Structure formats: structure tokens, C-alpha cells
């Protein structure tokens, strides 16, 4: 009779040293005695076979696990082959270990270095090129935007100056006509020809320019100046009757003057003058 106390028995470590048998990637195959593999960039699926040896245990009871780089261990059961798919480019470390009955041999782990060639768009120089290109585009867009805004600002300032110049020329042109009309305002017969001579241009050009600037014909412009002058006179009470005002600004009859004045200002001149 023998008494056994399990907690006093030292567990004997088993050596379950794993070994890679073959690695296949596409048309390339490697068999034993390799420590590092160079996988073509077009081959991202790798088929691996492996085994472990220990004559003290039944091989059918062995279990296996693998780890790629520093990922967690993935347990494979009793399988002795592994298919890795879509391996990313770069350097990797593939580790295989064996175990039996819950015991794993952590000392005899087989490791193989695998390097997968990158496509050009996966290479570090390509990312550097993209960064440089992106930076160039950003800088180019920034410079273009700045240049565009500067050009737009210059164009706006140029257009503004042109408008101011045109407005100034318009004001000078109309003032010359107005000054001449006011100087001869008591004369009923100021003609378009006279106004054309004042600004040194032909009668046709004068009509076209006055219409463009005031939307009035030259005769309508003359009448507008007369009516505004009459308004000022009546506000200042310079004359005592409508007739005197009418004659002073070149109207032939008080009746016609009153009619066009009321049409223009929407009230009768009698409301401004003491009768």
C-alpha cells in the first residue's frame, strides 16, 4: 500500500519543443531550417505547418497555440496547420507553442520572423509623399486664396475709383449745365444747342448723355432746374405773386407754371407764397 499526497509532489516539466515544418505563400514555399522569411507583396495569405516532439506523451493529445507579434495567444487545438490571411505589410514575429493536459511549454516556443513587402501606397515614403503633397496643396490653396483676395480687393478699389471718377465727371457736367441755366433762367428760350456749346459737344451727344445721367431729356432738365429755383424763391418769399415767380424763372404764363409746378411737387405754388 502506498500513500500519495498530490500537494507534496513536484510536477515534472515536459519539453514540448515545437518545430515549423513548412511555410507557403502563393508560389513560394519554405521548408525547415528557416528563421526569417521575405514574403512578396502580392502574397498576403500564408499557410504554415508545424509539429512538436516528446516521446513520453501521445502526440495525438498535444495542443497548439500561436501568436502574431504581441497579440494574445490563439488556441488551435490539435491542428498542425495554420492559415494566416490578409497579413499587413511590414515585419512580424510568429510564435508557436505546444501543450498537453493544460500544461504549456513556455520555454520552448518556436519563433519565425516574417517580412511582408508593402505595396507602394503602404510604404513610409509614400505616406511622406502624401503629406508633402497635401502640405503643398494646402500652401498653394492658401497662397492662391490670398492672391485672389488681393486681386479682388484691387479690382474693387479700381472699380470704386472709376465710379468716383465717373460720378465726379457727371457732377461737373451737370453743374455746368445747371449753372448756365440758372445764369439765364429768366430767359424762356434756352435751347439745347446753347447747352451743347457750353459743354463742347454735339446736340445729339448732349441729348444722349443727359438722358443717361438724369433719365430726362435736355428740355425736361431745363424745366427741372427752373422749377427747383422757383421753389427756392417762393420759400424765401422773394416775390409777392405767382406771376412774378413764373416770369423770374423763364415761364411764359403763370397758369402753365402753376400746372407743371403742381405736377412736380404735388401741391399748388400758392401754398408757398403770400398772395
Buried (B, 14 or more C-beta within 10 A) or exposed (E): EEEEEEEEEEEEEBEBBBBBEBBBBEEEEBEEEEEEBEBEEEBBEBBBBBBBBBEEBEBEEBBBBBBBEEEEEEEBEEEBEBEBEEBEBBEBEBBBBBBBEEBBBEEBBBEBEBEBBBEEEBBEEEEEEEEEEEEEEEEEEEEEEEEEEEEEEEEEEEEEEEEEEEEEEBEEBBEBBBEBBBEBBBEEEBEBEBBBEBBEBEBEEBBEBBBEBBEEEBBEBBBBBBBBBBBEBBEEEEBEEBBEBBBBBBBEEBEEBBBBBBEBBEEEBBEBBEE
